[in-house]
Amino acid sequence: MENKVDVVSQIFKSHDNFSDVELKIAQFISENPRLVAISSISKLSKMIGVSTASVSRFAKVLGLENIRELKFHLAQSFNSVEMPVVDQRLATSGYNLIYESLSTILLNNVTTLSGSHITIFSNFIEEAETIYIFGSDAITRHCAEDAKFRLTLLGNVVLTADSPELMRAYSNNFRPNDLVISLDISQQPEQLIEVTAKAKQVGCRAAAITSQLSDLTNLSDMVLAINTQDINGKFKSNALRHLLLTYIDAIELELLSRQATI
């Protein structure tokens, strides 16, 4: 699997030769490449509505050894983002620096994102009666509201807060079947640590999307860690906001895929 294969391009080239079942698989892969890259073959077959054998045969039709190789090349395509050709005058401009900051943090984190962690995180959400999403600054507040909107559309009861006073007020209503999610881009989020500790005391599950150096990693039942190394300080906040939203995207995709199979 050393040679890079553009799976989507291969699908377009072979489109006219596909059977009805293959067309169904091809359409799903073309529309949901990221979801395909992180899903098991059994989950894919359920989402598409075909047998696992059909999914395996489709990979061979594209000239690949198996579905694992197909997923590998899809993931590889996300990990090899190339800088666009730009005018030399823009090479050191703000536009280019912003792009570099975004691409660096996304590649450093998304390429190591564990599918099993997304699965567990999603399990917590599905099993919770009430979901509390807490942020500690403007960036995480924005991301918390975005997550609330998406999860509410999926049928969850979600509350958000970014002030210590409101977090403490909510913590008085924690119940064992609730889930507390902390969004954090610092390493010492005192108010989030306090409310997470309270959640654990009453038997709530706690999850976090936070810096790998944060004390929240030791308190939470599930953590999607953020690596903030090699990030341009000037554009770090914007890049981290996009990273948090990318993680939320991955969780939403997992939850949507489950609902599609019901």
Buried (B, 14 or more C-beta within 10 A) or exposed (E): EEEEBEBBEBBEEBEEEBEEBBBBBBBBBBEBBBBBBBBEBEBBBBBBEBEBEBBBBBBEBBEBEEBEBBBBBBBBBBEEEEEEEEEEEEEEEEEBBBBBBBBBBBBBBBEEBEBEBBBBBBBBBBEBEBBBBBBBBEBBBBBBBBBBEBBEEBEBEBBBBBEBEBBBEBBEEBEEEBBBBBBBBBEEBEBBBBBBBBBBEBEBBBBBBBBBBBBBEEBBBBBBBBBBEEBBEEBBBBBBBBBBBBBBBBBBBBBBBBEEEE
